[in-house]
Amino acid sequence: MLKTAATLCALMLTASIASAAPPDTPVAFTKDVAPIFQAKCEACHRPDSIAPMSLMTFEEARPWARSIKARVAARQMPPWNIDKSVGIQHFENDRSLTQEQIDTIVKWVDGGAVKGDPKDMPPPVKWADDAGWNFKSRFGEPDLIVKSPPYHMPAHAQDAWYKPAVPTGVTEPRWVRAIEIRPSTIKGRRITHHALARLQQDDGTGGAAPTGDDADVGPGLFMEWAVGKQGEIMRPNSGKLMLPGSKIVWDIHYHAVGEDITDSVELAVYFYPKGQEPKYRQVLALFSGVTEGNRNLDIPPNAVVVNQNFHVMKQAGRVENFQPHMHLRGKAMAMEAILPNGTTQMLSYVNDFQFNWHVNYVYADDVAPLLPKGTILRITAWHDNTAANKNNPDPNQWVGWGDRTVDEMAHAWVNITYLSDEDYQAELARRKQMTARPSQSQ
């Protein structure tokens, strides 16, 4: 479970300072490495969490020193698979290690992985209980929790897709500033492949929940959860609107794991205070990376395949995030903006997609792409159906689109805050003014 943004920033600053030791200074766990682990690793690597071992103390981390070095040096951990040489590089939720931090950990291992002075050990982080919500420390308890009916998954069975509709109980229009989804229990995380929560309400579109090019109208997909996905916080002065009589239509993919497990999925909603209405409405959409739609995905045996698709923005908007979604053959995905003047901008390129980590890359406030009406978002997806892909269950099989893990998908989940032309121009002017300030002060 991730720490709050404030705690994360403080830990990152501490880790950065700790990793800036002079070249000849011996690197010790207590003084140099522990702050990095607290900032970037302990969110998962702690007792009773999702990682296979804890890294909270020297005694816990020392047996894994060589493995830690290998994974860190290869940038496999922490999971952050954005190509750092192209596209936008500033994110609100960046959990990757800096090169300096990587060098510190490598130097620690190469120097014998010594403990150091116990007095240099930073105070332990007080982690929230895994039964608690990620955003509780920031917003308090959720204002609304919508829970799917319990579902029993036998120990051995075919995959199941559970699609109940549950009333939200909302009795007046309310604006949403943050959302979380999670399986209700630790065991439930083992059988829950992914969960979609669609907001169904009379929104002037007959209650539709559109995706793709039609996503600039209607409530849209409320939130998607997959392995490694955390909650979503709306940017200041933007949100999602829930109306009276609304329902959450669940689409939950369960798979058997050799044990009988009954579980639910919970949706936690944090509202803006009553009377505080954000100016902008944010919509989450599925942008396919396959020409004419995902169901045309066609991956031959023993092949690396590239697919593309194009999505026209019918309104100006700010792109808030990039979250690729593929399965075991997924290799890479890129999102580019083709502007009305014909120029192309690379927004983000995930060059090492990992199915076990569906990371949502949330752009920092002042670099989130501002795009005019008529911009085309190009999604490019690469799949590796060869023996070189160690995650490939069978390179000799033809693979098409499907919900099962052994099938494939090729789309990105993208939040867009749509703007009027006037607001778009005003935001552009604000960005230009902020960019000009450093040069004016010189």
C-alpha positions in Angstrom: 0.0 0.0 0.0 1.4 3.4 -1.0 2.0 6.0 1.6 0.4 9.4 1.4 1.8 12.0 -1.0 3.2 14.1 1.8 4.9 11.2 3.5 6.3 10.0 0.2 7.8 13.4 -0.7 9.5 13.6 2.7 10.9 10.1 2.4 12.1 10.8 -1.2 13.9 13.9 0.0 15.5 12.0 2.9 16.6 9.2 0.5 18.0 11.7 -2.0 20.1 13.3 0.7 21.2 10.0 2.1 22.4 8.8 -1.3 24.5 11.8 -1.9 27.5 10.6 0.1 31.0 11.5 -1.1 32.5 8.8 -3.4 35.0 7.6 -0.8 32.6 7.3 2.0 31.7 3.7 2.8 28.0 2.9 2.1 26.1 1.6 5.1 22.6 0.2 5.4 21.6 2.3 8.3 22.7 5.7 7.0 22.5 5.3 3.2 20.3 2.4 2.1 17.5 2.3 4.7 16.1 5.8 3.7 15.9 4.6 0.1 14.2 1.4 1.0 11.7 3.4 3.1 10.9 5.8 0.3 10.7 3.4 -2.6 10.5 -0.3 -1.4 8.8 -0.7 1.9 5.3 0.1 0.5 5.3 -3.5 -0.7 8.4 -5.0 1.1 7.2 -5.3 4.7 5.6 -8.0 6.8 2.2 -9.3 5.6 2.3 -7.2 2.5 2.3 -8.3 -1.2 6.1 -8.6 -1.7 7.9 -11.9 -0.9 10.2 -10.5 1.7 10.5 -7.5 4.1 13.3 -4.9 3.7 12.5 -2.9 6.8 15.6 -3.9 8.8 19.2 -4.8 8.0 18.7 -8.3 9.2 15.7 -8.8 6.8 17.5 -7.2 3.8 21.0 -8.6 4.1 20.2 -12.1 2.9 18.8 -10.6 -0.3 21.6 -8.2 -1.0 22.8 -9.8 -4.3 19.2 -10.2 -5.6 18.4 -6.6 -4.7 21.5 -5.4 -6.6 20.5 -7.3 -9.7 16.9 -6.2 -9.8 17.7 -2.6 -8.9 20.6 -2.3 -11.4 18.3 -3.7 -14.2 15.6 -1.2 -13.2 13.2 -4.1 -12.6 12.4 -2.9 -9.1 10.7 -0.7 -8.1 8.3 -1.4 -11.0 8.4 1.7 -13.2 8.6 0.8 -16.9 8.5 4.2 -18.6 11.3 4.7 -21.1 13.3 7.5 -19.5 14.8 8.7 -22.8 11.6 9.9 -24.5 8.3 11.6 -23.7 7.2 13.2 -20.5 9.3 12.4 -17.4 7.6 14.1 -14.5 5.0 12.2 -12.7 3.0 12.7 -9.5 3.5 9.1 -8.5 7.0 8.3 -9.7 8.4 5.5 -7.6 11.4 4.8 -9.7 14.9 5.1 -8.3 17.3 7.8 -9.4 20.6 6.8 -10.9 22.2 8.1 -7.7 20.0 5.9 -5.6 20.8 2.9 -7.8 24.5 3.6 -7.5 24.2 3.8 -3.7 22.6 0.4 -3.4 25.0 -1.2 -5.8 28.0 0.3 -3.9 26.5 -1.0 -0.7 26.3 -4.6 -2.0 29.7 -4.4 -3.7 31.2 -3.1 -0.4 30.1 -6.1 1.6 26.5 -5.0 2.4 27.6 -3.7 5.9 25.1 -2.6 8.5 26.7 0.6 9.7 26.1 2.5 13.0 22.6 1.6 14.5 22.3 5.2 15.6 22.1 6.3 12.0 19.0 4.2 11.3 16.0 6.4 10.5 12.9 6.0 12.6 10.6 3.3 11.2 7.8 4.3 8.9 4.4 3.9 10.5 2.5 2.0 7.8 -1.2 1.9 7.6 -3.0 -1.4 8.1 -3.6 -3.2 4.8 -7.2 -3.3 5.8 -7.3 0.5 5.7 -7.7 2.8 2.7 -4.8 4.5 1.0 -6.2 8.0 1.1 -7.6 7.9 4.6 -4.7 10.0 6.0 -5.4 12.6 3.3 -9.2 12.8 3.1 -10.3 10.8 6.2 -12.6 7.8 5.9 -14.3 7.4 2.5 -17.6 9.2 2.1 -19.1 6.3 0.3 -18.3 2.6 -0.1 -20.0 0.5 -2.8 -19.4 -3.2 -2.4 -20.1 -5.9 -5.0 -22.1 -9.0 -3.8 -19.9 -11.8 -2.5 -18.7 -14.2 -5.2 -17.5 -17.8 -4.5 -14.6 -19.0 -6.7 -14.0 -22.7 -6.5 -10.5 -24.1 -6.1 -10.6 -25.4 -9.7 -12.8 -23.8 -12.3 -12.9 -21.8 -15.5 -12.4 -18.0 -15.3 -15.5 -16.1 -14.4 -16.7 -12.6 -15.2 -19.1 -11.3 -12.6 -21.3 -8.3 -13.6 -23.7 -7.3 -10.9 -25.2 -3.8 -10.6 -25.3 -2.1 -7.2 -27.1 1.2 -6.4 -24.7 3.8 -5.1 -27.3 5.3 -2.7 -26.4 8.8 -3.7 -29.5 11.1 -3.2 -28.1 14.4 -4.5 -25.4 15.4 -7.1 -22.0 15.0 -5.6 -18.5 15.7 -7.1 -15.8 13.1 -6.6 -12.2 14.0 -5.8 -10.7 10.6 -5.2 -11.5 6.9 -5.8 -10.1 3.6 -4.7 -10.9 0.0 -5.6 -9.7 -3.1 -3.9 -10.6 -6.8 -3.2 -12.2 -6.9 0.2 -9.6 -9.4 1.6 -6.0 -10.4 1.2 -7.1 -13.8 -0.2 -9.5 -12.0 -2.5 -6.4 -10.4 -4.2 -5.3 -13.8 -5.3 -8.5 -14.6 -7.3 -9.2 -11.0 -8.6 -7.6 -10.5 -12.0 -9.1 -7.1 -12.6 -12.3 -5.1 -11.7 -14.1 -2.4 -13.7 -16.6 -0.1 -12.0 -18.8 1.6 -14.6 -21.0 4.5 -13.4 -24.5 4.1 -14.8 -26.7 7.2 -14.4 -29.1 9.4 -16.4 -26.5 11.9 -17.6 -28.3 13.1 -20.7 -27.1 10.1 -22.7 -29.6 7.5 -21.4 -27.3 6.2 -18.8 -24.6 5.1 -21.2 -21.0 4.5 -20.1 -19.1 5.2 -23.3 -15.5 4.4 -24.1 -12.9 5.4 -26.7 -13.9 8.2 -29.1 -17.3 8.6 -27.5 -15.9 9.1 -24.1 -16.3 12.9 -24.1 -19.9 12.5 -23.2 -21.6 10.6 -20.4 -20.2 9.4 -17.1 -17.7 7.0 -18.6 -15.8 4.3 -16.8 -15.6 5.3 -13.1 -12.4 3.4 -12.3 -10.4 0.3 -13.3 -8.4 -1.8 -10.9 -5.7 -4.4 -11.9 -2.7 -6.0 -10.2 -0.4 -3.2 -8.9 -3.0 -0.4 -9.5 -3.5 2.2 -6.8 -6.3 4.7 -6.3 -6.9 7.9 -8.3 -6.9 11.5 -7.1 -8.4 14.2 -9.3 -6.4 17.3 -10.0 -7.4 20.5 -8.2 -10.7 22.0 -9.5 -11.5 18.8 -11.5 -13.6 15.8 -10.6 -16.2 13.2 -11.6 -20.0 13.7 -11.0 -22.3 11.2 -9.4 -26.0 11.7 -9.7 -29.0 10.5 -7.7 -30.2 7.1 -8.7 -26.8 6.1 -10.1 -25.5 2.5 -10.0 -22.1 0.9 -10.2 -22.1 -1.8 -12.8 -19.2 -4.2 -11.9 -17.2 -6.2 -14.3 -15.0 -8.4 -12.2 -12.7 -11.1 -13.6 -12.1 -13.9 -11.2 -9.7 -16.9 -11.7 -9.2 -20.1 -9.7 -6.0 -20.5 -7.6 -6.4 -24.0 -6.1 -8.3 -22.8 -3.0 -12.0 -22.1 -2.4 -12.2 -18.3 -1.9 -15.3 -16.1 -1.4 -14.7 -12.4 -1.8 -16.1 -9.0 -2.8 -14.7 -5.9 -4.4 -15.0 -2.5 -2.7 -15.2 0.9 -4.2 -14.3 3.8 -1.9 -15.4 7.3 -3.0 -14.2 10.6 -1.5 -16.4 13.6 -2.3 -15.6 17.3 -2.4 -17.3 19.1 0.5 -20.9 20.0 -0.2 -21.1 23.3 -2.1 -17.5 22.9 -3.5 -18.0 22.1 -7.2 -14.9 21.7 -9.4 -14.9 23.6 -12.7 -13.8 20.7 -14.8 -15.1 17.2 -15.4 -12.7 14.3 -15.8 -13.5 11.2 -17.9 -11.8 7.8 -17.9 -11.8 6.1 -21.3 -10.4 2.9 -22.9 -8.3 3.8 -25.9 -7.7 0.7 -28.1 -4.3 0.1 -29.7 -5.8 -2.1 -32.4 -7.2 -0.8 -35.7 -11.0 -1.0 -35.8 -11.0 -2.1 -32.1 -9.6 -4.7 -29.7 -11.5 -7.6 -31.1 -9.4 -7.4 -34.3 -6.2 -8.3 -32.4 -4.4 -11.0 -34.3 -1.1 -12.4 -33.0 0.5 -15.3 -35.0 2.7 -17.9 -33.3 6.4 -17.1 -32.9 6.0 -13.5 -33.9 6.4 -10.0 -32.6 3.4 -7.9 -33.7 2.8 -4.2 -33.7 -0.7 -2.7 -33.7 -1.9 0.9 -33.8 -5.1 2.8 -33.4 -6.2 6.5 -33.5 -8.6 8.5 -31.3 -9.7 12.0 -32.2 -10.3 14.5 -29.3 -13.6 16.2 -30.0 -12.8 18.8 -27.4 -9.7 20.4 -26.0 -8.4 18.7 -22.9 -5.7 17.9 -20.5 -4.4 14.3 -20.5 -4.0 13.2 -16.9 -2.3 9.8 -17.1 -1.2 6.8 -19.2 -1.9 3.2 -18.1 -1.2 0.5 -20.6 -3.2 -2.7 -20.4 -2.0 -6.0 -22.0 -1.5 -9.6 -20.8 1.4 -12.0 -20.8 2.6 -11.3 -24.4 2.5 -7.6 -23.8 5.9 -6.0 -24.7 5.5 -2.3 -25.0 3.0 0.5 -25.5 3.3 4.2 -26.6 0.9 7.1 -26.6 1.5 10.0 -29.0 -0.3 13.2 -29.8 -0.7 14.2 -33.5 -1.6 17.9 -33.3 -3.9 19.6 -35.8 -0.9 21.3 -37.4 0.6 17.9 -38.2 3.3 17.7 -35.7 3.7 14.7 -33.4 4.6 14.6 -29.7 5.6 11.4 -27.9 3.7 11.6 -24.6 4.8 8.3 -23.0 6.5 5.0 -24.0 6.4 2.0 -21.7 9.2 -0.1 -23.3 9.1 -3.0 -20.8 5.5 -3.8 -20.0 5.1 -6.2 -17.1 1.7 -7.9 -16.6 2.2 -8.2 -12.8 2.4 -4.4 -12.5 -0.4 -2.4 -14.1 1.2 0.9 -13.3 -0.8 4.1 -13.7 1.6 6.9 -14.8 0.0 10.1 -13.5 1.6 13.2 -15.1 2.7 16.0 -12.8 0.5 19.1 -12.7 2.5 21.4 -14.9 3.5 18.9 -17.6 0.2 17.0 -18.1 -0.4 17.4 -21.9 -2.7 20.2 -22.9 -4.1 19.3 -26.3 -6.4 21.3 -28.6 -9.6 20.1 -30.2 -8.9 17.8 -33.1 -5.7 16.3 -31.7 -5.3 12.6 -32.5 -4.1 10.3 -29.8 -2.1 7.4 -31.4 -1.8 4.2 -29.3 0.8 1.7 -30.5 1.1 -1.7 -28.9 3.8 -4.4 -29.3 3.2 -8.0 -28.4 6.0 -10.7 -28.2 4.6 -14.2 -28.9 8.0 -15.8 -29.1 10.1 -18.1 -26.9 12.2 -15.1 -26.0 9.3 -13.8 -23.9 9.8 -15.6 -20.6 6.2 -14.9 -19.6 4.8 -16.5 -22.7 2.8 -19.7 -21.8 3.1 -21.1 -25.4 4.7 -19.3 -28.3 3.3 -21.8 -30.7 -0.3 -20.7 -30.1 -2.2 -18.2 -32.1 -3.5 -15.4 -29.8 -6.4 -13.1 -30.2 -8.4 -10.7 -28.0 -10.0 -12.1 -24.9 -10.6 -11.6 -21.2 -8.6 -14.6 -20.0 -5.0 -14.0 -18.9 -3.8 -16.4 -21.7 -5.6 -14.3 -24.2 -4.5 -10.8 -25.1 -5.6 -7.1 -24.9 -4.1 -3.9 -26.2 -5.5 -0.7 -24.8 -4.7 2.2 -22.6 -6.8 3.6 -19.7 -6.6 7.4 -20.0 -8.2 10.1 -17.9 -8.9 13.3 -19.8 -10.2 16.5 -18.3 -12.1 18.3 -21.1 -11.8 22.0 -21.4 -13.7 24.7 -23.3 -11.6 26.5 -26.0 -11.4 29.6 -23.7 -10.2 27.6 -20.7 -7.7 25.8 -22.9 -6.2 29.0 -24.1 -6.1 30.4 -20.5 -4.3 27.3 -19.3 -1.8 27.5 -22.2 -1.1 31.1 -21.2 -0.6 30.1 -17.6 1.8 27.4 -18.5 3.8 29.8 -20.7 4.0 32.3 -17.9 5.3 29.7 -15.5 7.9 28.5 -18.0 9.1 32.1 -18.6 9.6 32.9 -14.9 13.0 31.3 -14.4 14.6 33.1 -17.4 13.1 36.4 -16.2 14.7 36.1 -12.8 18.1 35.5 -14.2 
